[in-house]
Structure formats: structure tokens, C-alpha cells
Amino acid sequence: MVRNLLVERKTDKILVFLFALSLLCITIGKSAPSWLDEAIAVSLFLFMFLAYKPFRHKEFKVFVLIMLGYLLYSFILGVNVPQAAIFDLMQFMKPFISFYAIYYASVRMSGKTLKKFSLFCIILGMFFYLSLPYIAYVYGNSAGLANASLLVSFTYYAFSRHDKRAKVIALLILFPGFFALKAKFVATFVFFVYIIFFLKEKIKFNIKYICLISLLVCVAIYFNFEKFSAYFITGFEDGMARAYLYYYGFVILFTYIPFGSGLGTFGTEATRQYYSPLYYKYGINEVWGCAPEDAGTAFSFIADTFFPVLAEFGICGVILFFVFWKRRYKTICLLQMNMYKMGIIMIFFVMIHSVADSGIMLGPSSISTFMLLGYICSQWRLENELKKRILKTHSC
């Protein structure tokens, strides 16, 4: 009786289809049409407004007002052209629309749909193995393979029964990602294995977990010290683009107080399309990979990492960014253990990849990432609704 209390709806099938399409988009890499992720984002936006009236929710109203406020601020400040600010707004809206669309929908899936979706993830996992001899041709950058295998694996496990079989299949889907030779992938893989296999209770920020997290951070830095040094220690002297982005990100953050330099001004795809005057102001245009003529080439590092991008939003924007994640963490802590684990993994995944990659927050991978996060966070809404239905049936 309980299984039938929350039945799959037609709207759920639409969202699952868009989710599957977003996973397919990142799995086939360069073969996917360049407009496909934008089309999915627009579809989610229209779907959300037609089906769920998101302005009933206070958080979504505040989010929209904040983004429109920053757009107006960017027009007034005028650091870059208005087209850059509008383009940047669209890029920033994409992950959050993906999150809110599935979060407010509280997707319900029938057993039949779950089986089909799980099989779809397994087929995508098989494609990763077939693509190994052609990584450069399929993905261009090996990071595409790493990110895709992580997201497909996480999605499969989140929608599974979380049993031993599901864990083995999730690891098999992950394995091709090692051929990308990315430190971020290895760190995420280790974290995934630890959380799924060894975490027995919800994390409490006591001495035990603080020491464990510190140890993991130290080990990660030790095995990736060359890259860590290039980003944060010697990179600025050596002319490393990411080191320059981090350094001048801080400079901009404390120069344009409190709302930053505005949309389309620093570290995003918009600054590549509409080259930002800030790159001339701070001499970043002379850094290898950051010159105007480098835009669109394989050696372009104009928009190469995410955290420095927060300089566009200033100190207020940094605070708002972490408020968003604090709210997600509080929701995740309300979930049952298996989904709690996946929520923690997703937060770690986004944060560690944002250190040296903008794709998870602003690229094609952002839609799959935030749709999965939205699905995980929405489970507490489903649990509450299920409890209400059970109480209602018992009272009758």
C-alpha cells in the first residue's frame, strides 16, 4: 500500500528524460551539439514555470531578485559591455535552474522507470570503455571523460538500491576515468570509496572528523604538490594562468567592495566572448593562454577555474554562494543514510573540481551535476510527503 502512495507522474517522466539527455550530452563529448545543454536548460526553465510555479518558494524568489540585481549593477558599473553581463547571467542561471527544477518537482520514479534509467547509465558506462582509445577525439580534453564518468557513476548509485551489486557497478563505471590522469578524479574517487564503503554514521564536526579531514587534505596535497605549488605558491612567478586568476581574483574582490566587478568581467566564458577590460588593467592579457587571440583555441585559459569567478560578485556574492551550500548541507543532513552519503559526495565533488575547473559550475556538466544534487536534496520532501500520506491513510 505504501509504494502506491507516491505514484510517478507525467511531469516526472519529462524531468527524467531531460536528466538522461544531459548525461548523454556530457558522455558523447564533442559529438554533442554545442547548443544542446542550453536547450536543456531552457526546457527546464519553461517546464518549471509551467508545471510548478516556482515563485511560490521564497528561496527561488530571492535567487531571481539577486541575479537581476547583479545584472542591473553590472550595467551601471559598466566594466564590460552589457552583452557580456547578459551572457554571463545566462551561464550562472543554468546550474541553479537545473537544481530548482528537479528540487521543487520532488521526482517520483516507478520501478519500471528506475530499471530503464539504471540500464541507461550502465550503457553510458560501457561507452566510456569503448572511448578509451579515442579520448582526445571524443572529449578533446581528458577532463571531459573524468567528469562524465563521475557523474554517470554517481547518478547510477543515487538511483539504485545501494546494495553490493550497485556499489560494484558504480565502481566499474568510474574506472575509465583513471585514464584521464586527473588528480581531481583520483581525489574524488578515494572520497567516494571511503564514504560509500566505510562511513557508518553522519559526519559530526568533532575532533575525530576534523583530524580525518585534515589528514585527507594533507595526503591529497602531498601527492599533488606540484600542481598545488603551481596554483598557490610558485605559479604567479612562473606565469601560470590559474595562479594569476586566483591572485587577481582576490585583488578584484577587495577593490570592488562589496558587490564585485559585475557580471561578464572575470574568469568566465563571457570574458572570452567579450574580452574583459580587467585583463588589460591587471596585465593578465600578457599571460600565456589569456591573450585575446587565445580565445577559442586549445590553449585558452581565460576561463579556466571557478572560485576566482566569485570576484565578479564581490564579498556579498561570496557570502551568498556559501549560504546556498550551507542550506544544501542542512537539507542533506535530514536525509536517510544512503542519500546522505550521496549528498556529501556531491558537495565534495563540486568544491574540489571548482578549484581548477569551471565546467562543473558553468559548463555543460553543470546541468547533470545540479539536477542530481536537486534530486538528492528533494528526497527529504518526498519522505515528509510519504509520512503525511501514511498518517492520512491510517487516520481514515
Buried (B, 14 or more C-beta within 10 A) or exposed (E): EEEEBBEBBEBBBBBBEBBBBBBBBBBBBEEBEEEBBBEBBBBBBEBBEEBBEBEEBEEBEEBBEBBEEBBEBBBEBEBBBBEBBBBBBBBBBBBBBBBBBBBBBBBBBEEEBBEEBBEBBBEBBEBBBEBEEEBEEBBEBBBBBBBBBBBBBBBBBBBBEBEEEBBEBBBBBBBBBBBBEBBBBBBBBBBBBEBBEEBEEEBEEEEEEEEEEEEBEEEBEEBBEEBBBBBBEEBBEEEBBBBBBBBBBEBBBEBBEEBBBBBBBBBBBBBBBBBBBBBEBBEBBEBEBBBEEBBEEEEBBBBBBBBBBBBBBBBBBBEBBEEBEEEBBEBBEBBEEBBBBBBBBBBBBBEBBBBBBBBBBBBBBBBBBBBBBBBBBBBBBBBEBBEEBEEEEEEE
